[in-house]
């Protein structure tokens, strides 16, 4: 596994957790893991320590060059001369290979190939029919840490704003716009604090902008045993699944993993069901 951002950390830890017999190595050219994220060093150091506790080998300050080898393997050469023959190499540094390239006009994108949007997540002003185009998720150029929670809020905002524009158009066509004093407003994406939650093997590491927390119980609280899949579906309103335990039916437990800033967006009137 080459390069140690959040994706690399979680992938490597998950591989090692589920296949403990495999040697799993993370390689990064920088001095810290999560080097591109605006996090305190103590959070980055804790992430590295948890990785090592989970059995992942971490190699820092060593740039890797990858060459094809025989039998489908890869030869990884490090800057210090070390050579590693790997069965599989995952490059998790694909920033800039945005799915928007080749689909959207280049003038709509930034240098990383990500879509420039307004605070309401609308396409750039020069877009034809701009009021009908909104974006959400990794395709959007965003200064903060790209997180699942933030993407969910983006989805809520984009869905809400599409509904607002459709409602405005309907009222304009029917001549009701001037009579209706409660004209719906576009929601805007808030300024996000620097927060993160990482699933690292059987442990979880979180940072809420003030303090870091980690441990196995935190992993259960945040991600349960499915990396938060059911929790995410429940939050998005996409499931009403009930688990059966013998004769007794119990609702699926969902940990509260929405950050305060996510809650504030919902409180401002963006309907949760809109996502």
C-alpha angles and dihedrals in degrees: 000000000000122000128015115238124131092282093050092048094051095043094049094046092047092050092049093044093053097035105032092168091067122090105235120191131184117203125194133170094214130079094244136040113243086030095158094053122090093238131133116263090243089063092048091047091050091051090054092048093051091049090054091046088055090054100257116139111227121202115187135184091026122112114216129216117194125212130179115253134187125291093025093298129129132229112220114199117194126208091249091058098260115142124206124189105211131191090209136007124198116196108205097179099089095132108148095033089102120174086230092072112101092014105062126043112272092236089065092059135076126227091281093054092253123138119259110225139173122248087269089057091247119148118260114297093250091063114115109247089007092174088067098053126078132156137205139181133020094342089070120089103242131172098207132069110295105236136169090242092053091048090053091053090048088054091051092049094046092048092046092050094048088053091049092052092047090049092049091050091049092050093046091053092049094045093240098117097092093044094052111078093183097074109175116244130217115255118231132212111255128229104269122219118229102270134146141177120199128190103213109180108289092347134072127212120199135178119189098186094272109045141012125232130184143166147100096282090052088054090055092046095050106029106016110200098311103057090260096302097136091039091055093048091049092049091049091049092240100126142039093184117166121197120217120219107186107297093343127088117210129181116243108265113236121196117224101249101151111116121232091254091054090052091051091057091053090046090055090065108274103137114234090217090060091079 
